[in-house]
Amino acid sequence: MTTPSLPMPSMSALGSSGFKLSKEHLVLAVPVVVVAAAGGFLVGQYLSRRGCKKGQVNTSISKDSPKVVHSFDMEDIGTKAVYCRCWKSKKFPYCDGAHAKHNEETGDNVGPLIVKKRDT
Ligand code: FES
């Protein structure tokens, strides 16, 4: 009894490395590789621009403004004010405790700025 075998190309058709592309295959393969590389590059550029730029700490607050600035008169602060320094507070510029979750998720150690009147 004989076992069926798959047709195998002869070694002379494969070349010395066992892999050989014809000119027709190269004419097809090169544009496909170039288009795939260009597409990957463009998708990468698009995704990197959509996300936050590297090093940004402010991911959501007044992003349409070139600079986020808050100013308070000392007389209006009262006896104590707690300001956010992690940029995660939903009540920015005031701290709402969101720094605790940020610290837990990232291993960071940020906390608020507390301004208070001295006890007399
Ligand atoms: S929420 Fe940002 S420092 Fe507390």
Residues whose N, C-alpha, C, O or C-beta is under 5 A from the ligand:
A	BS01	FES	Y83 C84 R85 C86 W87 K88 S89 C95 D96 G97 A98 H99 G111 P112
